[in-house]
């Protein structure tokens, strides 16, 4: 692979994994790490950890996007 192909593949992976919200991607990685630790070091079922993080982070991410999409419009003059 050429350098340009490697760069393009790396940029695709970043955009696919991180996407629009890096905080959600970080939360999923942390949830996977906690799930792996819980499954390896305890007898507790660990399947619910990732689901709980997603159920919490998804509405927060949507709320943040809605707030940033609506806020800048208040400074524009009304259309005629």
C-alpha positions in Angstrom: 0.0 0.0 0.0 1.2 3.5 -0.7 1.4 6.2 1.8 -1.7 7.9 0.4 -3.7 4.7 0.7 -2.6 4.2 4.3 -3.6 7.8 5.2 -7.0 7.4 3.5 -7.6 4.1 5.4 -6.6 5.7 8.7 -8.9 8.7 8.1 -11.8 6.4 7.2 -11.3 4.4 10.4 -11.2 7.6 12.5 -14.3 9.0 10.8 -16.1 5.6 11.2 -15.2 5.0 14.8 -15.2 8.5 16.2 -17.7 10.0 13.9 -19.3 13.2 15.1 -18.9 12.7 18.8 -15.6 11.6 20.2 -17.0 11.5 23.7 -19.4 8.7 22.8 -16.5 6.8 21.2 -14.5 7.2 24.3 -17.4 6.0 26.4 -17.8 2.9 24.3 -14.1 2.1 24.6 -14.2 2.6 28.4 -17.3 0.5 28.6 -15.6 -2.3 26.7 -12.6 -2.1 29.0 -14.8 -2.2 32.1 -16.8 -5.1 30.7 -13.6 -7.1 29.9 -12.3 -6.4 33.4 -15.6 -7.4 35.0 -15.9 -10.6 33.0 -12.3 -11.6 33.8 -12.0 -10.7 37.5 -15.5 -11.2 38.9 -18.3 -13.7 38.8 -20.9 -11.0 37.9 -22.5 -11.0 34.5 -20.9 -8.2 32.4 -23.1 -8.1 29.3 -25.2 -5.2 30.6 -22.3 -2.7 31.0 -22.0 -1.7 27.3 -25.8 -1.6 26.9 -26.1 0.8 29.9 -23.4 3.1 28.6 -25.0 3.3 25.2 -28.5 3.9 26.8 -27.0 6.8 28.8 -24.6 8.3 26.2 -27.0 8.3 23.2 -29.6 10.7 24.6 -26.8 12.9 25.9 -25.2 13.1 22.5 -28.5 13.8 20.7 -29.3 16.5 23.3 -25.9 18.2 22.7 -26.3 18.1 18.9 -29.8 19.6 19.1 -28.6 22.4 21.4 -25.7 23.3 19.0 -27.9 23.1 15.9 -30.6 25.4 17.4 -28.5 28.0 19.3 -26.8 29.9 16.4 -30.1 30.6 14.6 -31.2 33.1 17.2 -28.7 35.8 16.0 -29.9 35.8 12.4 -32.3 38.4 11.2 -35.8 37.1 10.2 -36.2 36.1 6.6 -38.5 38.3 4.5 
